[in-house]
Amino acid sequence: MSFNKNTGNNNESLGMLLYNERNRQNVGRAELCAGLMSEGNLCRIETGRREPDSSTLTRLTDRLGMVFEDEGTYLFYNDYREWKRRWEIINSIENNDLSRAYELIDEYKSIYSRNVVRMQFAKVMQIQCEAKRGADKDMIAGMYGEVLKYTIPDMAVKNLKHLWLSVDELNIVLEYRFYTERADSDDKCITMFEDILTYMENPRFSTSARAKIYPKTVVYMYRKLMSGKDVSEVFSTVLCKTLVKLYSYCEKALDFLRDDAVRYYLAEILEIRRAFLVHGFGDEDVDEVKHQTEEWLDALHSLCREYGISEYMEDCCYLYKENTVYNIGDVIRDRRTMLGIKMEELAEQQWSCALKTLRRLEHNRVNTHHDIAEELLEKLGLSAGYQRMGIITDDRRAIELYGKWKHLCNEFKYEECREVLAELEVLLPKNLVNEQFIEWAKVNVSYGLEEIDYTTYIEKLCVILQKTVEIDSLLKTNNAFLSNNEELILYIISAKYKFSGNNENALSFIMPIYNKIKGFNSLDAQRNIRNYELYMTGVASILGSMSKFEESNKLSNNVIYAQLKYGRIHMIHRNMYSIAWNENKLQNDNKAYKDKIHQCMLWSQLCKKTYFEFEYKKRIIELL
């Protein structure tokens, strides 16, 4: 989601976007803001007379399904600091440092005691700690009852039909029902959660949102059904129609996880699927599906054990992980410095921002109005919005087309890409960011359709990149701040040089990005996972091609660990392949190499990367 400055004031643009989307979905103000604020305050946000904090804004947009994941977000310092505090709490809980987690939660509550969304987060994190300490079910149930009261209407306990809730609010409802409701029949084990699955079918929810809560709901259904019983007993006594329904939900949950390439309850869903297959469920090719399921489970168990990470979900922290967030003051300072613009020059160009204000903003001593920050970002050639999209727009249709274009590119469907791009170009406002994106997208499609060779492709990409940054200077800097488009263009140029065997140039073009992330620790890698997984994977591949096998393996291992820890899996197969390739170069053991490529193939299947699955199968055949 990105907010265009063309209206002259970001608050008005943001408010109008909320207003338009709310009306498009036929949602009343009272429904949208229930538990968050008064209708009057929502009205003031929609008319640009009030600026919401980032947590409240996120909750409002999440309730409407206005989520654009994995592009990154710009926040003012206070909200940025709150984001870092959340990560510190999550990290402590996941590492079982509960005493530290309690300290951080208490500190967080003392700072944000007047914000219901943030207090709800603190209480949920406290529950995770208590659960890890072995608190009884009654205590957990009571705590979830308290959490509900912050933002969720009482009626959600029994009926979700007329409510507008975010994914994390749905999780609270799910947990409360699981701990408080009793199933007096086998069918009740399904029906007590079924409306959550139905609720998630609403088209406003993205695949990513569904992957976060749908599989967990299915797992909770299964656990209720199995409570105090033997597996064989359940499959021999429960009504067939109840089991058929649960099996269909299990398959749909697995599809959501694979579509989004995440492992939230993946092991649990695969084990449930295996239980159904063993007891006669499935289609004609049940033996093949059963074998595939066993292989996927073995691959998941094996890799998680190797990296010392549990394959099972132990808490709900994954719901609150937000990656690739930037402090606006740091962004403006680093970008201005990279472009060689003095503070005085930028302030002179910016009629609405005094030099004193700019200086204080860059040193995190003041927040400024959103519209001023947007103007500064746009002057520096960055997307003038709080989501780091490759485009600037407040048109929902344009945002949807942008997401569709990205998806089609990932699927290598370039003819369809071109059609989507033509429609998108008409909708986008004319500015440097959008023009650069459109030119890059067109060249990308032309190369994908083999209308130009890789040499011409690189030349055109360099011309497009030069529109916003001086390439020669960029390749020499150690502290670049780049837009998403600029980073991706550099990455593609690097990849094409590697493809042609020019590893020196390949490394040179990706170095401005690598220099920013090479010092990341495990927590930094998770907090910036979108950039870390993509660009470190690229660097690892280049280093392997340069026979720097130890360095390459270290990077690939770091990426795999960070992905497993975060819950993402779509880059795992590529890093496993880099490690396998490096080791084969050192040991020349084709049998071991073939076995490892088979594991790469399994991981590519788990995230539906059909192109790579085919390539791995082809490589295995070559090694026979």
N, C-alpha and C positions, 0 to 999 in steps of 0.2 A: 504494500500500500504506500503510495507516495502522494503528496499534496502539492498541487501546482500553485505557484505564486501569482498566476495571471489575475486572480481576483483582487490582488493588492494587499490582502491581509490573510495570513495563514489561519488565524482563528476562524475567520469567516469561511474559508475554504474547507477547513476541517469540520466545522459545524455543519456546513451545507452538505458535505459528504455523508455525515451521520444522518442528517435530516432526510436526504434523498434515499439513502439505503433503508432507513427505517420505514419510510413510506412505500418504497418499492416492495418490501416484504410485508406491508400492511401491519406494522407493529405500532401499538400505541406508546406514547411516552411512559405511561404508568407501567406498562409491561416491561419495557426495556430497562428502566432505571430502578425496578423493584429491588429494595434492599441496599441500593447503592447511594441514592440521593433523592431529593424531591424532584417532582416534575418541573418545578420552577428552575432549579439549577440545571437540569438537562436542557431546558429551553434556552437558558443563558449560554450554554455551551454551543448549542445549534445556531444561535444568532451571533456568535463571536464575542460575547460580552464576558465570558469566563474561560480561563485556561485550566483544563483538568490536569492533575498529575499523571505520570505515565502509567501507573498501575490501574487507576480508574479508567483512563482512556483505553487501555488494553482490554479491560473487562467489558467495556461497552462494545468495542469492535469485535471481540471474541464472541460475544452473545449474538452478534449479527453475522458471524462467520466471515468478517472482513479481515482475514488473516493471509499475509503473504510471507511464507516462511523462507528462511535461509538467504535472504539478501542482506541482512544486517540492519541495524537501527542506530540513529543518532539521538543522543539524550543530553540534556543539560547536566551539569556536574552533580547536583543533588540527586537526581534520578539515576544517574550513572553509578553513583556511590551506593545507592540502594540496591541496584542490580548486582554489584560486586558483593555486597553483604549477603544477599540471597545465595550466591554461589559459595561463599565461605561456609554458610550453614549446610547447604546440600553436600558439599565436599566432606565436611566433618561427619555427617550422618552416614554417608556411603562408605567412609573409611572406618566406621565404628568408633570414632573418637567422640563418644557421647558427652563426656564432661565438657569438652570444648564446644560441642553443639549447643548444649544447654546455656553456656555463657553467652554465645553469640545470639541465641534466640532471645534471651532476657535483654540483651543490649538492643536488639532490633525492636522489641516491643516497647522499650522505653523511648525510643526515637519516634516510632510511627504509631503511637497509641491512639491517635485521632483518625486514623485511616482504616476503614473497615476491611478493604481488600488486603491490605498489608497485614493487618492483625489476623485475618483469616489464614493467610499463608503461615504466619508464625505459629498459630495453633495447630495447623496440619503438620508442620515440622516437629512440633512437640509430641504429637501422637506417634510419629515415626520413631522417635527416640524411646517413648514408653513401650511401644510394641517390641522394639529390639531388646529392651530390658526384661521382656517377658510379662508385661502387664496382662491382667485377665481380660476376658472379652467384655465383661460388664463395664470395666473402667474405660476401655477403648470406645465402647458404644456411647457411654455418657459424654466422652470428649467430642465425638463426632456430632452428637446432638447439640453441643455448644457451638461447634463450627458452623453448623447449618444456620444458626440464628443470625450470623453476621450479615449475610447477603441473600440467603435462599428462603423463599416463602415456605411456610409450614406445609402447604398443600403438596409440595414436591415429594414428601415422604410417600404419598399414596398415588399421586397423579401428576404427570409431567406435561400433559397435553397442551395446556394453554400458557406454559411458562417459556421464557427465553433465557436459557442458561448457557454458560460457557462449559468447555470440556472439564476444567478443574472443578467446577461446581457440580457437574454430573458425577464426577468421581466421588465427591463427598456424599451425594445422595446414594450412590452405589455402596459405599462403605457403610453408611448408616443402616441401610436395609440389610446388608449382609450380617452385621453384628446384632441387629435387634429383631428381625423378623424370623419367625419359626415356620418351617415348611411342614404342614400337617398332611401333605400328600406329595408323591413324587412329581406330579404335574406342577405343584406350587413352586418347586425348586426352579422351574423354568419361568413361570408366569410372574413371579415376584420381581424379576429383572427384565422381562421381555420388553416392557415399554421403553427402557433405556436403549435397547437395540433399535426399536422402531424410531425413537427420537433421533438417533444418529443417522437414520436414513434421510433426514431432511437435506435437501440439496444445498443448503447454505454451508454445510460442513464439508471441509476438504478431506481428501484421502488421508492426509497427515493427521487431522483431528480424529477421524474414525479409527486410525491405527492406534491411537493413544488409549481409547476407552473401550472400543468394541471387543477386542480380544480379552481384555481383563474381565469384562462382564460375562463372557462365555466361560472363562475359567471359574469365576465365582458360581455360575450356574452348576457347573460340573462338581465343584467342591461341595455345594449344598446337597446335590443328588447323592454323592458318595459318602457323605458324613456318617461315620459309624458303621459303614457297610463294606463288604468285600466286593471287588470289581465284578467277579463272575456272578455274584448274587444280584447285583444291579442289572446286569445285562440279561439275566434270566427271569427277573420278576417285574421290571418296569415296563409299562405299556410301550409297545413298539412305536406308536405315533409320537410319544414323548421323546424317545431316543432318536427317531428320525429327524425331528425338529432340532434337537441339540446338535446332531451331526451336521446338519445343513448350516447352522450358525458357526460351528467350528471351521468348516471349509471357507465360509465367507470371511471369518476372522483371519485365517491364514492368507487369504488373498489380499486383504488390506495391509497386512504386515509386509508381504512380498512387494506389493505395489509401491509402498513407501520406503522399502528397504530399511526396516528397523526391527529390533529384536525385543520389543515390549511384550513379554509373555510368550515369546516365540517357542521356547523349549516346552512350556506347559501346553501350548496349543498343539504342538507336534506330538506330544505324549498322549493327549486326549484323542487326537486323530488316530494314532497307532492303536489305542484301545478299541476304538470303534471298528477299525479295519480287521483286527484280530478276531473280533466277535461277529464278523460277517457283513459289516456294512461296506458300502462302496459300490462302484460300477463294475463292469465286466473285467476291466484290467486291474482288479483289486490287488493281485499279487505284485504287479509292477509298482503300483502306488505304495503298497506296503514296503517294498524294498527301497523305494525312493525316500520314504519317510524315515526309515531306519538309517539310511545313509546321511540324510540331513541332520538327524539327531546326533549321530556319531560325530559328524563334522563339527557341530555346535559344541557338544560336550568336550571334544578333544581340544579345540582351540581355546575355549574358555579356561580349561584346566591348565593349558600351556602358559597362559598369560595371567593366571592367578585371579580370575574374575568369575564370580558365580554366574552360571548360565540361567539361573532362576531370578525372578523379580522379587526383591526383598523389601521394597518400599515404593512410595509413589513420587519420589523426588524427580523422576524423569519428566513428570508433567510440568515441572516448573523450570526446566532448563531452557534458557534463552541464550542463543549464541550470537557472536559477531555484533557486539554492541560497542559504540564509540562515544566518547565524551566530546561534545561539540567544540569546546574550547581547545582541546588537543588537536582535533581535526583541522580547525581553522589555522592554528599556529603552525602545525607540521606542513600543511598544504601550502600555506603562504611562503614558508621558508623554502620548501622544495622548488617553488616557482620563481624564487628570487624576488618576491614582492615585499617591500618594506611596509611596516605597520602603518606608517603615515600615508603611503600611497593608497593602501586599501581603504583607510578611513576617509580619504579625500574622495574616492570613487563612490563611497557609501553615504549618501546624504543623511540617512537616518541613524547612523552609528558614529558617535563621537570617538576620537582617538582614545580618550580616557576609558570609555565603555569597552572598546575593543581590547585595550590592554588588560582590563580587569577580567574580561571574558576569557582571554587566552590563558590567564593565570588562575582560572577557576575561583575568582573572588566574587563573581556576580553572574546571575542568569539575565538574559535579555529577552525582549519580546520575540515570539516565534517568527514573526515576519521579518525582523531584522536579521536573525540568524539565517533564515532562508535566503535573503538577499546576499549575505556574505558567502554562503555556500555556492550559490549560483555564479557569483563573480569569480570564484575560484575554480569553476568548471566542474562542480560536483552536483549530483542530483539534489535539487532544492527541496528536500523532504526528509521526513524522519525515518523512512525506510530506504535503504541504499539500493533501490531498484536501478535497472539500467535505463529506465525511462522516467520522465517527469510528467505526471498526469493525475488528475483527480476524476477521470472518467472510468467508471467501473468496467465498462465494456473493454476499454483499452487494457486495463489491468488483467482482465480475463484472457484476452488475446495474447498478451505478453507471456503469461503462464503457459498457454497452449503452445506458443511458438517454442518456448524452451523445451517443453515435453516432446514435441515433434522432432526437434534437433537431436535430443538424446536417443530418439528411436530411429534416427537417420532417415526420416520421411521428408525429404527435402522439397518434393513437389508440393506437398501440403503446406510445408513451411512458407513457401513463396506465396501461396494464396492467403495465408493468415497475415503475412507481413504486409501485403498490399492493402488489406483492410485496416491493419494497425496504423500504417503510415498516414492514412487519411485522418485518423482520430487524434494523432499526437500534435500538441502545440509545437510551433517552430522555435527551437532553441538549440544551443550547441550540443547539449547532452543527448537530446533526441536525434539530432542529425547524425551525430557520431554513431549512435546505436543502429539507426536505419542503414547507414552505409556499411557498417560492419556486418550486420545481419544479411544484407544482400550479397556481399562478397562471400560470406560463409555458405550461403545456399548455392551460389555459383560453383564454388569449389566442391561442395557435396555432390552436385550434379555433374561433375567432371567437365564443366565448361571452361575452367582455367586450370593450369597446372600449379604445382605447389610453389614454384618460384614466383610466378605472377601473384599468387595468393599472398605470399610473404610481403612482396613489394606493396601491394594494395593495403595490407594491414598496417604496414609502417606509415604509409601516408595518412591513414585514418587516425592512427595513434598520435601522429605529429600535430593533429588539430588541437590537442589539449595539453600535450607535454612535449618538451624538447628531448628527443630520444637519446642523443649523445650524452646530455647532462644526466638524464635519468639512469642510464646504465652505470654511471660513476657514483651515484649517491648511495648512502647507507641508511637514509632515513626518509624514504619516500612514503607519501600517503596518496594512494591511487583510488580512483573510482572502480566500481565493479567492472565496468566495460574495459577500462584500461588494464586492469589485472588480467581479465580473460583474454584480451588481445595479446598481451605479453606471453601468456601461457600458451596460446595457440601458435604464435611465432616460434616459441621455444620447441614445442612439440614437432613442428614441421621441420625445423633444423635437425632435430634428433632423427626424424624419419629419413632425412637425406644423408645421415651419417656425420653431420657437422656438430659434434657434441660440444665443442668449445663455444660456438655461437648459441647453441641450445641453453647451455648453462648461463651464459652472459645475459640472455634476455629474461631469464627467470630469477636472476640474482636480486633485483630490487625488491621482489616479493620475499624471497628466501631470507634476505637480511633482516626483515621485520619479524620473522617467525622462528628463526633457527634457535633462538635462545629460550623458547617457550618451555616451561615445565609441564607436568601432566595436567594441572588445573588450567593453565593458560591454553593448552591444546584443546581442552574440552570447551572452554569459554569462546574459543575462536575456531570451532571444529570445521565449519564450512570451508574456510580458507585453508586451514591446516591440512585437512585430509586430501584436498585436491592438489595443492601446490607441493606439499611434501612428497606425495606420491610421484609427481612429475620429476622432482629433483632426484629422488631415489632411483628412478629408472635411468636418468641421465648418468648418474654416478656409477651405476652398474655397467653401463655401456662404456664408461671410461676406465673400467677395471678397478674402480675404487669400491670393492665388494663390501668391505667392513663398514665403511661409511654408509653405503646404500642400505645394507641390512639394518643398521641402527635406525635409520629414518623410517624404513618400512615397519619395523617392530614398534616404533613409537606411534605410528599412524594406526596400526591394528589395535594396540592397547587403548588409544584414545577413542577409537570408534566403538570398541566393545564396551568401554566404560560409559560412554555417552548413550549408547543404544542404537547407533547407526551401523549399517553393514555394507553399504553399496560399494565401498572402495576396498574392502578386505581382500577380495579375490585378486585385485591388481597388485597389491603389496605382497600377497602370498606368492604370486607368480614371480615378482622381482627377486624375492628371496630364493625361490626354487631355481631360477635362472642363474643367479650368482653362485649358488652352491654347486650347480652342475658344471659351471665353468671351472670351479676349483677342484671338484672331485671326479668329474666325467663319469657319473653313475647314471646311466639312462633309465634303469629300473626305478631308482629312487626319484628321479626327475619325473618320470611318468606318473608315479603314485601321487606326487605332490601336485602335478597339474590336474589330476583327477579331483583333488580337494579344491583346487581353484574352480573347477567346473561346478562342483556342488554349491560353492558359495555364490557363483554367478547365477545359478538356478534359483537360489533362495531369494535373490533380489531381482529376478526376472530380467537379467542382462543377457538377452538371447544372442546378441552379436558375439559377445565374449564366450558364451557357452559353446557356440559353434566353433569358434577359433580354438578353444581348449580341446574340444573333441577331435578336431582336425590334427592338432599337434600330437595328441595321444596316438592316433592312428599312424602318424609318421614315425613314432618311436617304437612301434611294434616290430 
